[in-house]
Amino acid sequence: MIQFEDVAHDYGGGALFEGVTVALDAGSFHFLTGPSGAGKSTFLKLCYGELLPSRGTVLLNDTSLRSMSRDALAEMRNSIGVVHQDCQFLDHLDIRSNVALPLSATGRPVSERDVDDLLNWVGLRAQAEALPPTLSGGERQRAALARAVIAAPRVLLADEPTGNLDWDMSQRLLSLMMELNRMGTAVLIATHDMNLIRTAKSHVSARVLRIAGRKLQSAGSEL
């Protein structure tokens, strides 16, 4: 689904990482870890075409990012859900409307029942009419997850989704993402939380990748 072939990226001051070759296959579960500033967020942005690689090739469903038109890239992004670390909402819209935005903003039909079922799945049915500023950190992250999967993506990318949550809420969010994976969604989570990774690996077959020394490495059993 997503393939990197000898990919490097830099912001003008030398390569952040280089020589990255990896495939994120359908239905797979990956963690991406590494020190702050190693390039985890950049890696995710390359996965959904917000950035183009400085060198090498990123393929989405066997099509190079560089060859995609704006319309083709927008269509491809419909199959990729993203949960950002600093999840942003439209504060004047209630949570139901915010979750439905990926559909309503692109002119696709919105079923209020489907949105409410999704809110119920993430434990936010009672907050459907609440405004984003009234939500706790954990509620915001669960709402962001619901928004990311409202269009039934084939891939879910999450950038430090539990970074500001307590352990109980982190496990709850992880459980939701593992459930998505069991239903066939490929999941890639960028995180520095080793406890979260160890917990997941006891429940799902997850591959752990680490960015260190400008290289992407497969982490070993020490995790």
N, C-alpha and C positions, 0 to 999 in steps of 0.2 A: 504493500500500500504506500508506504513512505520509504524511499531508499536514498541514502547518501553514498556518493561515489567519489572518494578522494577529496572530500570537502574541506575547505579552509575558509575562515572568516576573520577579517580584521577591520578595525575602525580607523585605519590610517597610521597606527603606531606599532605595527607588527602584528603577527597572527595571534588571535585569541586562542584558536585551536586550528589544527591542520591535519591532513591525511586521514580524515574521518570517513570510514566506510562501514555502513551498518544498514540493516533492513528492519523496519517495524512492520511485521506481518499482520494480516487480518486476525483478530481475536487474541493477539498477544498482550502480555502485561509487562511493562518495563518501568524501572525506576532509573532516574538520572540523578547522580549525586556528584559532589565535588565542592571544593572551597568556594567561598564568596568571590565573585569576580572571575571564576573559571570559564564562564560562558554558557551556563545552563539555560538562562532565559533566551540568549541568542540562538542556541540550538533549537528551542521550541519555536521561535519566530521563523526560523528557516523551514520548520516542518509545515507551517501553514502559509508560507509565502509572504509574510510581512517583510522579510529580508531575502535578498538573493545572496548566494555564496560569493565570496571574493574569488575563489577558485573551486573547481570541481563541479559536480552535478547533483542537484536534488530532484528526484523523480517523485511525482504524486500520481499513483496509478499508472506508472510506466510513461508518464509525460513529464518532460523537463520543465521546471519552473520558468526557465528563460524563454521557452517557446510559447508560453501561454499568453493569450490575450487577456485584457482586464476582465472581460466577460467570462472567459473560461476559468480564470482564477477565482472569480467570485462564485461561479457554479461549483468549483471544486471545494471551496471553503464551506459550502453548505453541508458537506459530509464530514467536517471536522469541528468538534466542539472544543472551546477553550475556556478554562477557568484561570483567570489571572490572580496573582498574589494580592494585588490591590484592586479588588473587584469594584467597578464603578456602576452606578445605577442612575437613572433619571429620577431625581428626588421628588419631582412633582407628580410622578405616576406611581400607582400602587404596585405591590409586588406582583400581582397577577399580570398586570400590563407589562411590567419589566420583563418577566419571564417569557412572555409571548412576543417580545420585540424581534427576535430573529426571524419570526414568521411574518408579523404584521409589517415590519419595515421593508420587507422584500415582496409584499403583495400576495403572500401565500395565505390560504385560509387558516383561520384560528378557531379551534373548538374550545369554548370555555370549559366544557366538561373535561377535555383532555388536559388543559392547563391545571385545572383543579385536581385531577387525578395525580398529576406530576407533583404538585405542591404537597399533596397528601403523602406521596412516596418519600419526599425529603422532610416530612414532618412539619410543614408550614401551612397546612390548610387553614388554620385559625388566623394566620397573618396575611391571607390573600389580599385583603383590602388595606393593609398597613402601608405606610410610606417608608421608604428605605432608611431614613435617619432614625427611625424608631427601633430598628432591629439590632440585636447583639451581633458580635463578630461571628459567632457560629451560625447564626441565622442568615447573615449576609452570605457566608460561604456556601451554605446549602441552597440559598436562592440562586447564587451564581452557578452552582452545579445544575440546578433545574433549567436555568436559561441556556446553559451550554448543551443540554441534551434534548431540548424541546423539539428540535428538527430531526431527531433520531440519527445522530451522526454515526459513522462507522469507526471514527477515531475520537478519543477524548484526550486532550492535552491539559495538564494541570500544573501550574507554576507555583510551587510552595503553597499548596492549598491549605495546609494546616499550620503554617508558620506562626500565626497569631492566636492559635486555639489551645485550650487546655487538652490534657491527654484524653479525657472521656469524649470530648467533642471531636478530636482528631480521629479516634477509633470509629466514631459514628460516620464521619465523612468517608473514611477509608472503606467501611463496610458497604456504603452505597456504591462506591466506585468498583469494588470487587463484584458486587451484584451486577452492575452494568457489564463487566467483563464476562461474567458467566452467561450473559445473554448474547454475547458475541461481539461486543464493542472492544476494539483495541484501546488500551489505556497506557499512557506515558505520564508518569508523575515525576517532576523535578523536585527534589527535597534534600535537605541536609539532615533530616531526622532519622537516625539509624534505628531507633526503636520502632518507628513506623514501618520501616522496611522489613525488619525482623518479624514483626507481627504479620505483615502481609504474606511473607514467604512461608509462614506456617499454614496458610489457607489457600494460596494460589501458586501456580507455577510462574514465578516472576524472575525475569532476567534483570540484573543490576548492572548499570553502566556508570562509569566514573570518568569525569573530565579532570585530568591532572597533568601538569607538565605539557600543556597544549595538545595532549593526545586523548582520545577516547579509549578507555580500557574496560574490559569485562572484570567486574569485581568478583573476588573469590569467596570461598565459604566462610571467611572470617566475619562476614556480615551476619 
